[in-house]
């Protein structure tokens, strides 16, 4: 019964946010400030899921400037965990097919996110140039999932190099965002689903890397995130155990 009630509420909430959000964005379409606004609204669903989300950011986070945020991509619950850490004037990069999802596709485009054609390899190669141009000309930051797909409980998957090529080409830092493991943790038929921690790390300078060292940069960032996620998982385990 709890699962059904939650599902109904989540569906209604998401549809209302998408509809009213799309109307609101029509007055300033494609404004990158909208992504953080509506990302945080979706993040409020964590309360309905019985999940306590703690977001940690360095004191200097508001002064990160233009950068590329990279986050681990686990499952659909990223929308109510990682979305809480989206900073103003930050947009995401998504597949063009998202545009055809009823309600969500429209607000995704109107808020200013970048849409790419991942099924067309020739066009996909131009994604890096598109990201670099958006950073330099539109004065925005980009949020990317370097794993390229949801890990679904398989841990932090190997990183693709697109985000790192773009960071080096644009001359901006990489800012890792680590989310504690949620795979297998959330049961919609259970009132309390424990804790999740979202932590933004300090920027990683890319100025010392050339395009020939992109894999070295990607490996370094992945190692930093692996260590932090393990720490967060251990902390969450202690918090959840203390609540029992």
N, C-alpha and C positions, 0 to 999 in steps of 0.2 A: 504493500500500500504506500509506504514512504517513497519507494522508487517512482511509483506512478505520479504521486503528488509533486515530487521534485521535477520530474520530467515535464509535467504540464506547466509548472511555474517557469522553468527555464526556457521552454519554447515560447511562451507568451512574452516573457521578459525580453528575450532576444529579438523577437519580431517587433515589439514596441520600440526598442532602442534603435533597430535598423530603420524602421519607418520614420520615426520622429527625427532621428539623426540625419537621415537622407534629406528630409525637408529643411532641417537646420543648415545643413551644409550647402544647400542650393543658394543661400545668401552669400557664401564665400567658398565656392567649389574649389576642391583640390588644395585647400589651405593646409599645409603640413601640421599645423597646430592641432587639427582635429583628431589626428591619430592617437595622441596621448589622451585626449579628452575621452574618447569613446573606448579606448583600450582599458582605461581605468574603470569605466562603467561596466564593462564585461568582467573585469576583475572582481567586482562586488559580488558576483555569483558564488564566490568561495564560501561566503557565509551560509548560503542555501545548501551547499554541498557538505556542510559540517567540517570544513577545512579551514584551519587558522593559518593565514599566510602572513609571514613576516618579511618585509622588504628592507634590505640593508643597502645603503648607498654611502660612498665616501662623502665627507663634508664638501669636497671640491666638485662633486658631480654636476652641480648647476653650471660649472664653468668649464665643462669638458670641451665645449666648442664643437666644431665639425669633427665627426669621427664615424667609425663603423662599429656598431655593437654586434657582438656575436653571442648567441645563446644556445644551450643544449635544447634539442627538440625531441620531446618524449611522446606526447600523445595529444588528444584534443583538450586535455585539461590545462595545457599551456596557456590557453585563452583566459583562464582564471587565476593563473599563477604568474607567469612571466609578464603578462600584459600590465601588471601593476608597476613594473619598472620602466615602462616606456617613457622617455623624456620628451619634453616639448620640441617641436620641429624635427621629429624623428619619424621616418616612414619605413615601411617594410617592403620587401621584394617578394612578389607572389606570382603564381602561374596565371596566365590569361583566363584559364578555365574557371577561376574563382568568380569571374564577372557574371557567370551564368547561374550561380547559386542564388535562389530567390531571396530577396531582402538583403542578405549579407553581401552579395556581390556588388550591389549598388552602393552601399555605404563604404565598402572597401575602396572602391574607385573614387568616390566623391571626397573621401578624407585625404586623398593625395598619395596613396600608396602606388608603387611602381609595379606594372604588370609586364611579365615577360613570356615569351613563347618557348617553353622548355622542350616542346616536341619537335621544334625546328632547330637542328644543330647549327645551321648557318646563322640564324637569328640569335641563338643562345650565345654564340661567341661575341655578339655585340652587347651582351648584357653588362659586361665589365665597363665598356665605354659609356653605356647609358647610366650606370651607377656613378661613375667618375664625373660625368657631366652634371648629374643632379646635385652632387655634393658641391662642386665648384661654382655652378651658375645659380643654383637655387638656395644656397646657404642652408643646407639641411644635413642631418645625419641619417645613416642607413642602418636598419636592423636586419641582420641576416642569420639564418640557421646553417652553419657551414657543414653540418652532417648531410644536408640535402634532403633528408626524409626523416620521418619519426622513428625513434629508436625502439619504441614499444617494449621496454624492459630489457633491451640488449646492451645497456650501458652506453657510454659515449662512443658513437661510431666514428670511423676515420673521417677526417675533414676533407672536403673538396677545397680547391684553391681559389675559387672565384672571389670570395670576400677579401682575401689577402692580396691578390693581384690588384683589386680595386683600391685597397688601402695604400699600397705602395705607389700606385699611379697617381692617386689624388693627394698623396703626401699627408695623410691623416692617421691618427693612432687607432689601434684596435682596443675596444673596451669589452672585456668578457663579462657576461652575465650568467651566473650559475644558479640552477634551480635544483633543489634536492629531489631525490627520486620520488615520483608519484605513481609510477607503473605498479599495478597490483595493490595499491594502497587505499584507493578510494572505492568504497562500497556504497552505492546510492540507497541501499536498504538499511544503512547504519547511520545513526544520528551523528556520532562523532567520528570524523575521519582523520583526527590528529593534526599534525603541523606540517607545514611546508615552508622552507626558507628560500628566498630569492635574494642573491647577493651580487651586487655590481662591484667589480674589482677595479683597481687603479688602471688607467690607460697604459697600454703597451706601445712604446715608441717604435715606429716602423721606419724612421729616417735612416737607420743603419743597415737596412736591407735593400738589396737590388732585386729586380724581377727574377734573376737567376736563383735567388735565395728564398723564393716564395714558399717552397715546401719546408724549408727550415723554420720559417716564421710560423707556418700553420702547425708544425709539430710542437713548437715551443708553446703556442697558445693552447693547444690541446692538452699538453702536459700540465700547464697551470690550472686549467679547468678541471682536469681529472682529480688532481690533488684537492682542490677546493670542494668539489662535489662529494668526495669521500668524507671530508671533514663535516660538511653539512649533513650528510646522511647519518653520521655518528651522533651529531648533536640532536637531530630530529628523533632518533631512536631513544635517546635519553629523555627528551621532553615527553614523548608519547608514553614511555614506561612510567614516568613520574605521575602521569594523569590516570593511570590504571589503579 
